[in-house]
Every structure is written in structure tokens, then in C-alpha cells.
């Protein structure tokens, strides 16, 4: 009985396995289940997210930060590992990377576009 209690205690304290991200960057592609969902294009420091050849949104470098734009309108900014909407903290780049296993700015841009219904 003591062994069973100890085993139960150990299992209770054991960390849960980390969940894998839904999407993964492979080169300039963003894949889900091995199938390409989006294409990432770069132009200088700017990053463009495309689906089926049409632009969904982009991250435009402004100083040391990035602005996530849709149709030329700023939807959010990415600064120091945080995602801001209207000047208020909205999320973190780390949170975006839990969904999109991609470089920081790409993951944050995809996350913002998803939140805004642009993907």
C-alpha cells in the first residue's frame, strides 16, 4: 500500500509533457500536419505572410520594433518579447510560439493575424 501511495505521489508531481505546437515553420513554409498552410516571404527586415499567393498580413520593422499590418493598417506591435494592441499588452511572443513553432517575429505575426481573423 505504501508503494502505491508513493507511486501516486510521484505521478501527481511529475510534470505534464509539453504540448507540441499546432504549426511548424519549415524553411519559408508554415506547416500543419506536414501540409503547407502559409508561405513566409522576407523583404529586407520585413516579413510577409501569404496563403494561396495572396498576402494575409505583414510585419514591418520600425526602429527596433515591428508593426503587424493588414492592408496597410497597424493591428499590433511586437516589442521586447511582447505583443501590444492599442498600446496595451495583448500577449507574449512565447505564447505565440506555443502555437506556431517559428522564429519569434514570424510566430507573433501569425498569432496576431489569427486573432484578427486574417488567416
Biopython code that builds the backbone (N, CA, C, O; Angstrom):
import numpy as np
from Bio.PDB.StructureBuilder import StructureBuilder

atoms = [
    (1, "UNK", "N", (0.825, -1.196, 0.000)),
    (1, "UNK", "CA", (0.000, 0.000, 0.000)),
    (1, "UNK", "C", (0.865, 1.254, 0.000)),
    (1, "UNK", "O", (0.541, 2.233, -0.672)),
    (2, "UNK", "N", (1.983, 1.227, 0.764)),
    (2, "UNK", "CA", (2.868, 2.387, 0.792)),
    (2, "UNK", "C", (3.470, 2.645, -0.586)),
    (2, "UNK", "O", (3.609, 3.793, -1.009)),
    (3, "UNK", "N", (3.829, 1.553, -1.287)),
    (3, "UNK", "CA", (4.411, 1.713, -2.621)),
    (3, "UNK", "C", (3.399, 2.362, -3.564)),
    (3, "UNK", "O", (3.754, 3.214, -4.378)),
    (4, "UNK", "N", (2.157, 1.957, -3.446)),
    (4, "UNK", "CA", (1.108, 2.525, -4.295)),
    (4, "UNK", "C", (0.937, 4.016, -3.997)),
    (4, "UNK", "O", (0.766, 4.812, -4.920)),
    (5, "UNK", "N", (0.980, 4.397, -2.731)),
    (5, "UNK", "CA", (0.848, 5.802, -2.347)),
    (5, "UNK", "C", (2.020, 6.618, -2.869)),
    (5, "UNK", "O", (1.842, 7.735, -3.356)),
    (6, "UNK", "N", (3.227, 6.050, -2.765)),
    (6, "UNK", "CA", (4.416, 6.754, -3.256)),
    (6, "UNK", "C", (4.350, 6.921, -4.773)),
    (6, "UNK", "O", (4.669, 7.988, -5.298)),
    (7, "UNK", "N", (3.941, 5.882, -5.465)),
    (7, "UNK", "CA", (3.839, 5.954, -6.916)),
    (7, "UNK", "C", (2.819, 7.014, -7.326)),
    (7, "UNK", "O", (3.057, 7.790, -8.251)),
    (8, "UNK", "N", (1.705, 7.040, -6.644)),
    (8, "UNK", "CA", (0.677, 8.031, -6.927)),
    (8, "UNK", "C", (1.202, 9.443, -6.672)),
    (8, "UNK", "O", (0.934, 10.359, -7.449)),
    (9, "UNK", "N", (1.948, 9.615, -5.583)),
    (9, "UNK", "CA", (2.514, 10.923, -5.259)),
    (9, "UNK", "C", (3.511, 11.363, -6.329)),
    (9, "UNK", "O", (3.515, 12.527, -6.729)),
    (10, "UNK", "N", (4.345, 10.452, -6.789)),
    (10, "UNK", "CA", (5.335, 10.774, -7.819)),
    (10, "UNK", "C", (4.637, 11.144, -9.127)),
    (10, "UNK", "O", (5.016, 12.119, -9.776)),
    (11, "UNK", "N", (3.632, 10.380, -9.512)),
    (11, "UNK", "CA", (2.911, 10.673, -10.749)),
    (11, "UNK", "C", (2.174, 12.002, -10.680)),
    (11, "UNK", "O", (2.059, 12.706, -11.683)),
    (12, "UNK", "N", (1.686, 12.340, -9.519)),
    (12, "UNK", "CA", (0.975, 13.599, -9.337)),
    (12, "UNK", "C", (1.925, 14.781, -9.491)),
    (12, "UNK", "O", (1.551, 15.818, -10.038)),
    (13, "UNK", "N", (3.158, 14.620, -9.003)),
    (13, "UNK", "CA", (4.132, 15.706, -9.045)),
    (13, "UNK", "C", (4.889, 15.778, -10.367)),
    (13, "UNK", "O", (5.516, 16.796, -10.658)),
    (14, "UNK", "N", (4.843, 14.727, -11.163)),
    (14, "UNK", "CA", (5.574, 14.706, -12.433)),
    (14, "UNK", "C", (4.990, 15.749, -13.377)),
    (14, "UNK", "O", (3.771, 15.886, -13.488)),
    (15, "UNK", "N", (5.864, 16.480, -14.053)),
    (15, "UNK", "CA", (5.352, 17.496, -14.981)),
    (15, "UNK", "C", (4.664, 16.854, -16.176)),
    (15, "UNK", "O", (5.061, 15.788, -16.647)),
    (16, "UNK", "N", (3.643, 17.513, -16.646)),
    (16, "UNK", "CA", (2.932, 17.027, -17.834)),
    (16, "UNK", "C", (3.815, 17.271, -19.054)),
    (16, "UNK", "O", (4.554, 18.255, -19.093)),
    (17, "UNK", "N", (3.750, 16.405, -20.027)),
    (17, "UNK", "CA", (4.564, 16.629, -21.220)),
    (17, "UNK", "C", (4.122, 17.900, -21.938)),
    (17, "UNK", "O", (2.934, 18.222, -21.986)),
    (18, "UNK", "N", (5.093, 18.612, -22.493)),
    (18, "UNK", "CA", (4.776, 19.848, -23.206)),
    (18, "UNK", "C", (3.999, 19.517, -24.474)),
    (18, "UNK", "O", (4.299, 18.548, -25.171)),
    (19, "UNK", "N", (3.013, 20.325, -24.752)),
    (19, "UNK", "CA", (2.223, 20.123, -25.959)),
    (19, "UNK", "C", (2.995, 20.668, -27.155)),
    (19, "UNK", "O", (3.602, 21.736, -27.078)),
    (20, "UNK", "N", (2.967, 19.947, -28.229)),
    (20, "UNK", "CA", (3.642, 20.395, -29.442)),
    (20, "UNK", "C", (2.823, 21.507, -30.089)),
    (20, "UNK", "O", (1.597, 21.538, -29.985)),
    (21, "UNK", "N", (3.518, 22.408, -30.750)),
    (21, "UNK", "CA", (2.839, 23.489, -31.456)),
    (21, "UNK", "C", (1.998, 22.913, -32.591)),
    (21, "UNK", "O", (2.360, 21.897, -33.185)),
    (22, "UNK", "N", (0.874, 23.566, -32.887)),
    (22, "UNK", "CA", (-0.005, 23.131, -33.980)),
    (22, "UNK", "C", (0.659, 23.329, -35.341)),
    (22, "UNK", "O", (0.480, 22.522, -36.254)),
    (23, "UNK", "N", (1.421, 24.405, -35.463)),
    (23, "UNK", "CA", (2.049, 24.768, -36.731)),
    (23, "UNK", "C", (3.564, 24.773, -36.562)),
    (23, "UNK", "O", (4.079, 25.046, -35.478)),
    (24, "UNK", "N", (4.269, 24.469, -37.651)),
    (24, "UNK", "CA", (5.732, 24.414, -37.595)),
    (24, "UNK", "C", (6.310, 25.048, -38.855)),
    (24, "UNK", "O", (5.860, 24.762, -39.965)),
    (25, "UNK", "N", (7.311, 25.912, -38.676)),
    (25, "UNK", "CA", (7.990, 26.513, -39.819)),
    (25, "UNK", "C", (9.019, 25.539, -40.375)),
    (25, "UNK", "O", (9.813, 24.961, -39.632)),
    (26, "UNK", "N", (8.992, 25.368, -41.682)),
    (26, "UNK", "CA", (9.963, 24.551, -42.416)),
    (26, "UNK", "C", (10.446, 25.406, -43.584)),
    (26, "UNK", "O", (9.767, 25.520, -44.604)),
    (27, "UNK", "N", (11.619, 26.001, -43.424)),
    (27, "UNK", "CA", (12.098, 26.923, -44.461)),
    (27, "UNK", "C", (11.171, 28.115, -44.540)),
    (27, "UNK", "O", (10.940, 28.791, -43.538)),
    (28, "UNK", "N", (10.634, 28.384, -45.729)),
    (28, "UNK", "CA", (9.721, 29.528, -45.861)),
    (28, "UNK", "C", (8.251, 29.097, -45.811)),
    (28, "UNK", "O", (7.358, 29.863, -46.175)),
    (29, "UNK", "N", (8.014, 27.869, -45.358)),
    (29, "UNK", "CA", (6.643, 27.351, -45.266)),
    (29, "UNK", "C", (6.214, 27.206, -43.807)),
    (29, "UNK", "O", (7.034, 26.926, -42.932)),
    (30, "UNK", "N", (4.932, 27.398, -43.561)),
    (30, "UNK", "CA", (4.342, 27.117, -42.252)),
    (30, "UNK", "C", (3.432, 25.919, -42.471)),
    (30, "UNK", "O", (2.473, 25.982, -43.241)),
    (31, "UNK", "N", (3.748, 24.820, -41.778)),
    (31, "UNK", "CA", (3.027, 23.570, -41.997)),
    (31, "UNK", "C", (2.181, 23.182, -40.798)),
    (31, "UNK", "O", (2.485, 23.521, -39.654)),
    (32, "UNK", "N", (1.116, 22.466, -41.095)),
    (32, "UNK", "CA", (0.286, 21.845, -40.064)),
    (32, "UNK", "C", (0.070, 20.412, -40.521)),
    (32, "UNK", "O", (-0.497, 20.170, -41.587)),
    (33, "UNK", "N", (0.521, 19.470, -39.715)),
    (33, "UNK", "CA", (0.394, 18.063, -40.078)),
    (33, "UNK", "C", (1.118, 17.724, -41.373)),
    (33, "UNK", "O", (0.686, 16.844, -42.117)),
    (34, "UNK", "N", (2.223, 18.424, -41.645)),
    (34, "UNK", "CA", (3.013, 18.151, -42.837)),
    (34, "UNK", "C", (2.511, 18.827, -44.102)),
    (34, "UNK", "O", (3.133, 18.708, -45.157)),
    (35, "UNK", "N", (1.396, 19.532, -44.008)),
    (35, "UNK", "CA", (0.809, 20.203, -45.170)),
    (35, "UNK", "C", (1.040, 21.714, -45.067)),
    (35, "UNK", "O", (0.805, 22.308, -44.015)),
    (36, "UNK", "N", (1.495, 22.330, -46.149)),
    (36, "UNK", "CA", (1.767, 23.772, -46.150)),
    (36, "UNK", "C", (0.472, 24.565, -46.007)),
    (36, "UNK", "O", (-0.476, 24.383, -46.771)),
    (37, "UNK", "N", (0.455, 25.443, -45.015)),
    (37, "UNK", "CA", (-0.704, 26.309, -44.771)),
    (37, "UNK", "C", (-0.438, 27.745, -45.217)),
    (37, "UNK", "O", (-1.317, 28.407, -45.770)),
    (38, "UNK", "N", (0.792, 28.219, -44.969)),
    (38, "UNK", "CA", (1.159, 29.602, -45.272)),
    (38, "UNK", "C", (2.583, 29.632, -45.808)),
    (38, "UNK", "O", (3.369, 28.710, -45.589)),
    (39, "UNK", "N", (2.896, 30.713, -46.515)),
    (39, "UNK", "CA", (4.252, 30.943, -47.007)),
    (39, "UNK", "C", (4.762, 32.222, -46.363)),
    (39, "UNK", "O", (4.029, 33.204, -46.249)),
    (40, "UNK", "N", (6.023, 32.204, -45.943)),
    (40, "UNK", "CA", (6.656, 33.364, -45.321)),
    (40, "UNK", "C", (7.655, 33.937, -46.319)),
    (40, "UNK", "O", (8.553, 33.235, -46.784)),
    (41, "UNK", "N", (7.494, 35.203, -46.642)),
    (41, "UNK", "CA", (8.424, 35.882, -47.546)),
    (41, "UNK", "C", (9.086, 37.021, -46.781)),
    (41, "UNK", "O", (8.466, 37.653, -45.925)),
    (42, "UNK", "N", (10.339, 37.273, -47.098)),
    (42, "UNK", "CA", (11.040, 38.380, -46.457)),
    (42, "UNK", "C", (11.496, 39.376, -47.511)),
    (42, "UNK", "O", (11.869, 39.010, -48.625)),
    (43, "UNK", "N", (11.455, 40.632, -47.127)),
    (43, "UNK", "CA", (11.944, 41.720, -47.965)),
    (43, "UNK", "C", (12.699, 42.654, -47.035)),
    (43, "UNK", "O", (12.094, 43.463, -46.331)),
    (44, "UNK", "N", (14.025, 42.541, -47.036)),
    (44, "UNK", "CA", (14.814, 43.266, -46.047)),
    (44, "UNK", "C", (14.477, 42.705, -44.677)),
    (44, "UNK", "O", (14.565, 41.495, -44.468)),
    (45, "UNK", "N", (14.095, 43.559, -43.747)),
    (45, "UNK", "CA", (13.722, 43.104, -42.403)),
    (45, "UNK", "C", (12.226, 42.819, -42.287)),
    (45, "UNK", "O", (11.772, 42.285, -41.275)),
    (46, "UNK", "N", (11.456, 43.174, -43.325)),
    (46, "UNK", "CA", (10.006, 42.972, -43.283)),
    (46, "UNK", "C", (9.649, 41.519, -43.597)),
    (46, "UNK", "O", (10.352, 40.844, -44.349)),
    (47, "UNK", "N", (8.546, 41.051, -43.011)),
    (47, "UNK", "CA", (8.091, 39.665, -43.177)),
    (47, "UNK", "C", (6.655, 39.690, -43.686)),
    (47, "UNK", "O", (5.797, 40.367, -43.120)),
    (48, "UNK", "N", (6.402, 38.945, -44.763)),
    (48, "UNK", "CA", (5.062, 38.881, -45.360)),
    (48, "UNK", "C", (4.525, 37.463, -45.217)),
    (48, "UNK", "O", (5.230, 36.499, -45.516)),
    (49, "UNK", "N", (3.280, 37.331, -44.761)),
    (49, "UNK", "CA", (2.609, 36.035, -44.636)),
    (49, "UNK", "C", (1.610, 35.918, -45.788)),
    (49, "UNK", "O", (0.748, 36.777, -45.971)),
    (50, "UNK", "N", (1.747, 34.831, -46.563)),
    (50, "UNK", "CA", (0.863, 34.612, -47.709)),
    (50, "UNK", "C", (0.139, 33.283, -47.579)),
    (50, "UNK", "O", (0.630, 32.346, -46.950)),
    (51, "UNK", "N", (-1.028, 33.222, -48.182)),
    (51, "UNK", "CA", (-1.766, 31.964, -48.311)),
    (51, "UNK", "C", (-2.340, 31.945, -49.719)),
    (51, "UNK", "O", (-3.056, 32.861, -50.123)),
    (52, "UNK", "N", (-2.017, 30.888, -50.460)),
    (52, "UNK", "CA", (-2.507, 30.780, -51.828)),
    (52, "UNK", "C", (-2.085, 31.936, -52.711)),
    (52, "UNK", "O", (-2.810, 32.310, -53.632)),
    (53, "UNK", "N", (-0.915, 32.510, -52.439)),
    (53, "UNK", "CA", (-0.398, 33.604, -53.260)),
    (53, "UNK", "C", (-0.899, 34.981, -52.875)),
    (53, "UNK", "O", (-0.424, 35.978, -53.419)),
    (54, "UNK", "N", (-1.851, 35.065, -51.943)),
    (54, "UNK", "CA", (-2.340, 36.387, -51.533)),
    (54, "UNK", "C", (-1.811, 36.740, -50.143)),
    (54, "UNK", "O", (-1.729, 35.889, -49.256)),
    (55, "UNK", "N", (-1.458, 38.004, -49.978)),
    (55, "UNK", "CA", (-0.903, 38.486, -48.714)),
    (55, "UNK", "C", (-1.991, 38.554, -47.657)),
    (55, "UNK", "O", (-3.045, 39.153, -47.871)),
    (56, "UNK", "N", (-1.722, 37.929, -46.502)),
    (56, "UNK", "CA", (-2.649, 37.970, -45.365)),
    (56, "UNK", "C", (-2.288, 39.099, -44.411)),
    (56, "UNK", "O", (-3.161, 39.688, -43.773)),
    (57, "UNK", "N", (-0.998, 39.396, -44.321)),
    (57, "UNK", "CA", (-0.523, 40.446, -43.432)),
    (57, "UNK", "C", (0.984, 40.464, -43.442)),
    (57, "UNK", "O", (1.629, 39.616, -44.059)),
    (58, "UNK", "N", (1.544, 41.454, -42.742)),
    (58, "UNK", "CA", (2.998, 41.531, -42.699)),
    (58, "UNK", "C", (3.481, 42.209, -41.432)),
    (58, "UNK", "O", (2.752, 42.951, -40.773)),
    (59, "UNK", "N", (4.737, 41.929, -41.117)),
    (59, "UNK", "CA", (5.416, 42.585, -40.005)),
    (59, "UNK", "C", (6.415, 43.554, -40.616)),
    (59, "UNK", "O", (7.307, 43.149, -41.362)),
    (60, "UNK", "N", (6.264, 44.830, -40.298)),
    (60, "UNK", "CA", (7.109, 45.879, -40.853)),
    (60, "UNK", "C", (8.018, 46.406, -39.750)),
    (60, "UNK", "O", (7.545, 46.828, -38.694)),
    (61, "UNK", "N", (9.323, 46.380, -40.000)),
    (61, "UNK", "CA", (10.281, 46.848, -38.989)),
    (61, "UNK", "C", (10.211, 48.362, -38.885)),
    (61, "UNK", "O", (10.308, 49.078, -39.881)),
    (62, "UNK", "N", (10.042, 48.830, -37.659)),
    (62, "UNK", "CA", (10.020, 50.263, -37.364)),
    (62, "UNK", "C", (10.940, 50.503, -36.184)),
    (62, "UNK", "O", (10.584, 50.217, -35.041)),
    (63, "UNK", "N", (12.117, 51.026, -36.458)),
    (63, "UNK", "CA", (13.111, 51.179, -35.395)),
    (63, "UNK", "C", (13.540, 49.807, -34.931)),
    (63, "UNK", "O", (13.954, 48.979, -35.742)),
    (64, "UNK", "N", (13.447, 49.553, -33.642)),
    (64, "UNK", "CA", (13.807, 48.248, -33.093)),
    (64, "UNK", "C", (12.623, 47.313, -32.943)),
    (64, "UNK", "O", (12.784, 46.171, -32.512)),
    (65, "UNK", "N", (11.436, 47.784, -33.293)),
    (65, "UNK", "CA", (10.215, 47.006, -33.107)),
    (65, "UNK", "C", (9.587, 46.656, -34.455)),
    (65, "UNK", "O", (10.075, 47.067, -35.508)),
    (66, "UNK", "N", (8.500, 45.894, -34.403)),
    (66, "UNK", "CA", (7.757, 45.534, -35.606)),
    (66, "UNK", "C", (6.305, 45.940, -35.443)),
    (66, "UNK", "O", (5.746, 45.872, -34.348)),
    (67, "UNK", "N", (5.700, 46.363, -36.547)),
    (67, "UNK", "CA", (4.261, 46.621, -36.590)),
    (67, "UNK", "C", (3.641, 45.536, -37.454)),
    (67, "UNK", "O", (4.113, 45.276, -38.561)),
    (68, "UNK", "N", (2.587, 44.900, -36.957)),
    (68, "UNK", "CA", (1.866, 43.901, -37.744)),
    (68, "UNK", "C", (0.752, 44.639, -38.472)),
    (68, "UNK", "O", (-0.121, 45.250, -37.856)),
    (69, "UNK", "N", (0.803, 44.567, -39.805)),
    (69, "UNK", "CA", (-0.145, 45.306, -40.630)),
    (69, "UNK", "C", (-1.010, 44.381, -41.477)),
    (69, "UNK", "O", (-0.563, 43.330, -41.935)),
    (70, "UNK", "N", (-2.248, 44.793, -41.671)),
    (70, "UNK", "CA", (-3.164, 44.141, -42.609)),
    (70, "UNK", "C", (-3.701, 45.251, -43.500)),
    (70, "UNK", "O", (-4.334, 46.191, -43.019)),
    (71, "UNK", "N", (-3.449, 45.140, -44.796)),
    (71, "UNK", "CA", (-3.915, 46.162, -45.731)),
    (71, "UNK", "C", (-3.405, 47.552, -45.408)),
    (71, "UNK", "O", (-4.097, 48.537, -45.669)),
    (72, "UNK", "N", (-2.204, 47.655, -44.844)),
    (72, "UNK", "CA", (-1.609, 48.946, -44.517)),
    (72, "UNK", "C", (-2.023, 49.509, -43.173)),
    (72, "UNK", "O", (-1.519, 50.555, -42.763)),
    (73, "UNK", "N", (-2.931, 48.838, -42.479)),
    (73, "UNK", "CA", (-3.407, 49.294, -41.166)),
    (73, "UNK", "C", (-2.726, 48.490, -40.058)),
    (73, "UNK", "O", (-2.728, 47.259, -40.087)),
    (74, "UNK", "N", (-2.146, 49.187, -39.085)),
    (74, "UNK", "CA", (-1.452, 48.515, -37.982)),
    (74, "UNK", "C", (-2.453, 47.851, -37.044)),
    (74, "UNK", "O", (-3.362, 48.499, -36.525)),
    (75, "UNK", "N", (-2.273, 46.549, -36.836)),
    (75, "UNK", "CA", (-3.142, 45.762, -35.963)),
    (75, "UNK", "C", (-2.527, 45.557, -34.581)),
    (75, "UNK", "O", (-3.241, 45.444, -33.584)),
    (76, "UNK", "N", (-1.186, 45.511, -34.532)),
    (76, "UNK", "CA", (-0.479, 45.262, -33.273)),
    (76, "UNK", "C", (0.988, 45.619, -33.469)),
    (76, "UNK", "O", (1.454, 45.805, -34.593)),
    (77, "UNK", "N", (1.703, 45.709, -32.355)),
    (77, "UNK", "CA", (3.150, 45.900, -32.416)),
    (77, "UNK", "C", (3.825, 44.813, -31.600)),
    (77, "UNK", "O", (3.255, 44.280, -30.647)),
    (78, "UNK", "N", (5.048, 44.498, -31.993)),
    (78, "UNK", "CA", (5.848, 43.491, -31.298)),
    (78, "UNK", "C", (7.069, 44.212, -30.744)),
    (78, "UNK", "O", (7.895, 44.729, -31.496)),
    (79, "UNK", "N", (7.170, 44.239, -29.417)),
    (79, "UNK", "CA", (8.249, 44.958, -28.750)),
    (79, "UNK", "C", (8.770, 44.155, -27.571)),
    (79, "UNK", "O", (7.997, 43.740, -26.707)),
    (80, "UNK", "N", (10.070, 43.938, -27.534)),
    (80, "UNK", "CA", (10.730, 43.301, -26.384)),
    (80, "UNK", "C", (10.030, 42.030, -25.917)),
    (80, "UNK", "O", (9.815, 41.840, -24.719)),
    (81, "UNK", "N", (9.676, 41.163, -26.855)),
    (81, "UNK", "CA", (9.077, 39.880, -26.496)),
    (81, "UNK", "C", (7.601, 39.931, -26.135)),
    (81, "UNK", "O", (7.035, 38.929, -25.697)),
    (82, "UNK", "N", (6.972, 41.085, -26.315)),
    (82, "UNK", "CA", (5.542, 41.235, -26.021)),
    (82, "UNK", "C", (4.799, 41.669, -27.279)),
    (82, "UNK", "O", (5.371, 42.287, -28.177)),
    (83, "UNK", "N", (3.526, 41.334, -27.323)),
    (83, "UNK", "CA", (2.646, 41.754, -28.413)),
    (83, "UNK", "C", (1.670, 42.769, -27.828)),
    (83, "UNK", "O", (0.974, 42.488, -26.852)),
    (84, "UNK", "N", (1.628, 43.957, -28.441)),
    (84, "UNK", "CA", (0.770, 45.035, -27.950)),
    (84, "UNK", "C", (-0.330, 45.354, -28.955)),
    (84, "UNK", "O", (-0.116, 45.348, -30.167)),
    (85, "UNK", "N", (-1.503, 45.630, -28.416)),
    (85, "UNK", "CA", (-2.648, 46.049, -29.232)),
    (85, "UNK", "C", (-3.154, 47.353, -28.634)),
    (85, "UNK", "O", (-3.564, 47.396, -27.474)),
    (86, "UNK", "N", (-3.122, 48.403, -29.421)),
    (86, "UNK", "CA", (-3.587, 49.703, -28.936)),
    (86, "UNK", "C", (-2.813, 50.199, -27.731)),
    (86, "UNK", "O", (-3.374, 50.891, -26.881)),
    (87, "UNK", "N", (-1.535, 49.858, -27.639)),
    (87, "UNK", "CA", (-0.692, 50.310, -26.539)),
    (87, "UNK", "C", (-0.748, 49.448, -25.295)),
    (87, "UNK", "O", (0.048, 49.646, -24.377)),
    (88, "UNK", "N", (-1.670, 48.494, -25.237)),
    (88, "UNK", "CA", (-1.785, 47.593, -24.082)),
    (88, "UNK", "C", (-1.231, 46.220, -24.426)),
    (88, "UNK", "O", (-1.362, 45.747, -25.555)),
    (89, "UNK", "N", (-0.612, 45.587, -23.437)),
    (89, "UNK", "CA", (-0.060, 44.255, -23.653)),
    (89, "UNK", "C", (-1.183, 43.277, -23.970)),
    (89, "UNK", "O", (-2.178, 43.204, -23.248)),
    (90, "UNK", "N", (-1.016, 42.530, -25.053)),
    (90, "UNK", "CA", (-2.035, 41.601, -25.536)),
    (90, "UNK", "C", (-1.610, 40.171, -25.276)),
    (90, "UNK", "O", (-2.421, 39.337, -24.872)),
    (91, "UNK", "N", (-0.337, 39.885, -25.508)),
    (91, "UNK", "CA", (0.193, 38.537, -25.311)),
    (91, "UNK", "C", (1.710, 38.612, -25.336)),
    (91, "UNK", "O", (2.293, 39.696, -25.357)),
    (92, "UNK", "N", (2.340, 37.441, -25.335)),
    (92, "UNK", "CA", (3.799, 37.390, -25.422)),
    (92, "UNK", "C", (4.209, 36.612, -26.663)),
    (92, "UNK", "O", (3.442, 35.808, -27.193)),
    (93, "UNK", "N", (5.421, 36.863, -27.114)),
    (93, "UNK", "CA", (5.965, 36.119, -28.247)),
    (93, "UNK", "C", (6.062, 34.639, -27.876)),
    (93, "UNK", "O", (5.813, 33.773, -28.714)),
    (94, "UNK", "N", (6.420, 34.348, -26.630)),
    (94, "UNK", "CA", (6.499, 32.957, -26.170)),
    (94, "UNK", "C", (5.169, 32.238, -26.294)),
    (94, "UNK", "O", (5.124, 31.066, -26.670)),
    (95, "UNK", "N", (4.099, 32.925, -25.985)),
    (95, "UNK", "CA", (2.755, 32.342, -26.122)),
    (95, "UNK", "C", (2.458, 32.053, -27.594)),
    (95, "UNK", "O", (1.899, 31.007, -27.925)),
    (96, "UNK", "N", (2.829, 32.970, -28.462)),
    (96, "UNK", "CA", (2.630, 32.766, -29.902)),
    (96, "UNK", "C", (3.425, 31.556, -30.389)),
    (96, "UNK", "O", (2.958, 30.800, -31.241)),
    (97, "UNK", "N", (4.634, 31.378, -29.840)),
    (97, "UNK", "CA", (5.473, 30.255, -30.261)),
    (97, "UNK", "C", (4.970, 28.917, -29.731)),
    (97, "UNK", "O", (5.420, 27.870, -30.197)),
    (98, "UNK", "N", (4.059, 28.924, -28.778)),
    (98, "UNK", "CA", (3.433, 27.669, -28.343)),
    (98, "UNK", "C", (2.464, 27.150, -29.406)),
    (98, "UNK", "O", (2.208, 25.950, -29.494)),
    (99, "UNK", "N", (1.936, 28.061, -30.203)),
    (99, "UNK", "CA", (1.017, 27.696, -31.286)),
    (99, "UNK", "C", (1.780, 27.535, -32.603)),
    (99, "UNK", "O", (1.529, 26.606, -33.370)),
    (100, "UNK", "N", (2.708, 28.451, -32.847)),
    (100, "UNK", "CA", (3.490, 28.470, -34.086)),
    (100, "UNK", "C", (4.959, 28.245, -33.746)),
    (100, "UNK", "O", (5.614, 29.133, -33.202)),
    (101, "UNK", "N", (5.475, 27.069, -34.062)),
    (101, "UNK", "CA", (6.881, 26.743, -33.815)),
    (101, "UNK", "C", (7.711, 27.383, -34.926)),
    (101, "UNK", "O", (8.144, 26.721, -35.869)),
    (102, "UNK", "N", (7.918, 28.685, -34.783)),
    (102, "UNK", "CA", (8.572, 29.502, -35.800)),
    (102, "UNK", "C", (9.452, 30.543, -35.103)),
    (102, "UNK", "O", (9.344, 30.732, -33.891)),
    (103, "UNK", "N", (10.323, 31.221, -35.863)),
    (103, "UNK", "CA", (11.082, 32.328, -35.271)),
    (103, "UNK", "C", (10.132, 33.360, -34.647)),
    (103, "UNK", "O", (8.975, 33.479, -35.051)),
    (104, "UNK", "N", (10.637, 34.093, -33.668)),
    (104, "UNK", "CA", (9.797, 34.969, -32.847)),
    (104, "UNK", "C", (8.870, 35.914, -33.610)),
    (104, "UNK", "O", (7.668, 35.930, -33.344)),
    (105, "UNK", "N", (9.389, 36.691, -34.539)),
    (105, "UNK", "CA", (8.549, 37.670, -35.234)),
    (105, "UNK", "C", (7.528, 36.978, -36.138)),
    (105, "UNK", "O", (6.388, 37.429, -36.247)),
    (106, "UNK", "N", (7.935, 35.890, -36.784)),
    (106, "UNK", "CA", (7.007, 35.134, -37.636)),
    (106, "UNK", "C", (5.866, 34.574, -36.789)),
    (106, "UNK", "O", (4.696, 34.710, -37.148)),
    (107, "UNK", "N", (6.210, 33.943, -35.661)),
    (107, "UNK", "CA", (5.188, 33.365, -34.779)),
    (107, "UNK", "C", (4.236, 34.443, -34.267)),
    (107, "UNK", "O", (3.020, 34.253, -34.269)),
    (108, "UNK", "N", (4.788, 35.570, -33.830)),
    (108, "UNK", "CA", (3.949, 36.652, -33.302)),
    (108, "UNK", "C", (3.039, 37.223, -34.388)),
    (108, "UNK", "O", (1.876, 37.530, -34.124)),
    (109, "UNK", "N", (3.561, 37.366, -35.600)),
    (109, "UNK", "CA", (2.753, 37.885, -36.709)),
    (109, "UNK", "C", (1.608, 36.931, -37.030)),
    (109, "UNK", "O", (0.465, 37.358, -37.192)),
    (110, "UNK", "N", (1.916, 35.640, -37.123)),
    (110, "UNK", "CA", (0.872, 34.643, -37.378)),
    (110, "UNK", "C", (-0.180, 34.666, -36.273)),
    (110, "UNK", "O", (-1.376, 34.574, -36.551)),
    (111, "UNK", "N", (0.260, 34.786, -35.023)),
    (111, "UNK", "CA", (-0.665, 34.808, -33.882)),
    (111, "UNK", "C", (-1.618, 36.002, -33.990)),
    (111, "UNK", "O", (-2.825, 35.859, -33.800)),
    (112, "UNK", "N", (-1.068, 37.174, -34.293)),
    (112, "UNK", "CA", (-1.904, 38.375, -34.427)),
    (112, "UNK", "C", (-2.901, 38.199, -35.572)),
    (112, "UNK", "O", (-4.084, 38.506, -35.425)),
    (113, "UNK", "N", (-2.420, 37.705, -36.704)),
    (113, "UNK", "CA", (-3.313, 37.513, -37.854)),
    (113, "UNK", "C", (-4.428, 36.525, -37.531)),
    (113, "UNK", "O", (-5.568, 36.699, -37.962)),
    (114, "UNK", "N", (-4.090, 35.489, -36.768)),
    (114, "UNK", "CA", (-5.118, 34.521, -36.356)),
    (114, "UNK", "C", (-6.146, 35.195, -35.447)),
    (114, "UNK", "O", (-7.350, 35.010, -35.628)),
    (115, "UNK", "N", (-5.679, 35.970, -34.478)),
    (115, "UNK", "CA", (-6.589, 36.653, -33.554)),
    (115, "UNK", "C", (-7.506, 37.630, -34.288)),
    (115, "UNK", "O", (-8.649, 37.840, -33.884)),
    (116, "UNK", "N", (-7.002, 38.222, -35.362)),
    (116, "UNK", "CA", (-7.766, 39.206, -36.127)),
    (116, "UNK", "C", (-8.602, 38.570, -37.237)),
    (116, "UNK", "O", (-9.247, 39.276, -38.012)),
    (117, "UNK", "N", (-8.593, 37.236, -37.314)),
    (117, "UNK", "CA", (-9.390, 36.542, -38.323)),
    (117, "UNK", "C", (-8.872, 36.700, -39.740)),
    (117, "UNK", "O", (-9.639, 36.623, -40.700)),
    (118, "UNK", "N", (-7.572, 36.919, -39.871)),
    (118, "UNK", "CA", (-6.983, 37.142, -41.189)),
    (118, "UNK", "C", (-6.326, 35.902, -41.782)),
    (118, "UNK", "O", (-5.821, 35.945, -42.904)),
    (119, "UNK", "N", (-6.328, 34.807, -41.043)),
    (119, "UNK", "CA", (-5.731, 33.585, -41.583)),
    (119, "UNK", "C", (-6.818, 32.660, -42.071)),
    (119, "UNK", "O", (-6.526, 31.570, -42.564)),
]
sb = StructureBuilder()
sb.init_structure("model")
sb.init_model(0)
sb.init_chain("A")
sb.init_seg("    ")
for serial, (resi, resn, name, xyz) in enumerate(atoms, 1):
    if name == "N":
        sb.init_residue(resn, " ", resi, " ")
    sb.init_atom(name, np.array(xyz, "f"), 0.0, 1.0, " ", f" {name:<3s}", serial, name[0])
structure = sb.get_structure()
